Structure formats: C-alpha cells, structure tokens
Amino acid sequence: AVKIEGPDKASADVTGRLGALELRLGNTDAAIRWLRYAQAGTSLMGNVEWIVYLATALAQRGEMIAATETLDRVMPASIPYFNPEAAMVAFSLAVLYDRDEQRGNAFTVLDRMQGNLNSMYATQLQQQLLRFEFIPGEDRNYYLGLFYESLGDYTEARAAWALYAASGDTPWRARALDHIAAIDA
C-alpha cells in the first residue's frame, strides 16, 4: 500500500525502487508507472537511476521518442566535470540514440560530453558505468561497448559488444552486431 498523493505520499526513492523491481521482473508497464511517480522534479541529484530506468523501460516498450525526451529534459546545458549524474544521463541519451540508429545524434552527444569533460571524460564516465546498477544487467555491456568505442579502444569495445550480443535475445542484439562488423571492417 503505497500512497501516491497527499502530504504523506511515498518518496521518489520508494516509487523508484518499486519501478526498478518491476523492470527487473520484466513488468515494463508497471515499471513505467512507478518510475514516472519517481520523477517528481527535474533534478538529477539522487534521481539519475530512476530517470535512466524510465528511459530504458520506455525504449523497451518501443517508445524511443518518449525515452529520449525523458533524458533530454533533465540534461544540463553543459556537463560540468564534477557532476557524474549529468554525465550518466548524457551517455544514456547517446546509447538510446545509438540503439535507435540515430548515429549522428549519438555522436553529437558524445562529442559534446568529450568537449565539456575534456580529460575527465574517460575516468568520470568509467566510474559511473562501473558503479551503476543496470537493469537489465546485460545493458552494462552495451554501455561499455559504446564507451570504449568512443575512446577509440576498439578491442575492448568489440569484446563488450560481443558479450552483449551473446546475452541471448536482447532487444538491440542486431545493433551490437553492426558495431562488431564496423570494428572488424
């Protein structure tokens, strides 16, 4: 019994955790409902997991425009080097663009991130990617594949793409295989 209205309504942390549980269980519609409640404001502080999970759930349901808009609306104008939450949201947006085969938009986001973060890009983002709890878990390999590819580390990128593609019937397996083919070429 979770209150979603009134002065004693559940916090974003409670509804976010419920959404994450539903997402983990494969209940996409329920996950989206709970994660939308977790989107009380547009602040990234302590909210980045729920935002990324909501975008992931929307993308899984085939609502790529809604997924990218979810991330885009909380994106700061520039990504300061001291804000790892902003870096995670920006990189998640690049991943969604890549999954939707909007390579130009994905490249624009990655280029902007590298320009804003400069030498901190690799360390800042790698720390976030290693710390973040991905749902579904195989998404970590997709994110790492794009991350290593953005650094020009094609050996690591290829390995991450291959791990994602080998994870079974993943929604963007074909896209991962496209990355592998491009690296091999």
Secondary structure as UniProt FT lines:
FT   TURN            7..8
FT   HELIX           12..25
FT   HELIX           28..37
FT   TURN            45..47
FT   HELIX           48..60
FT   TURN            61..62
FT   HELIX           64..72
FT   TURN            73..74
FT   TURN            81..82
FT   HELIX           84..99
FT   TURN            100..101
FT   HELIX           103..117
FT   TURN            118..119
FT   HELIX           120..131
FT   TURN            137..138
FT   HELIX           139..151
FT   HELIX           154..165
FT   TURN            166..167
FT   TURN            171..172
FT   HELIX           173..184
//
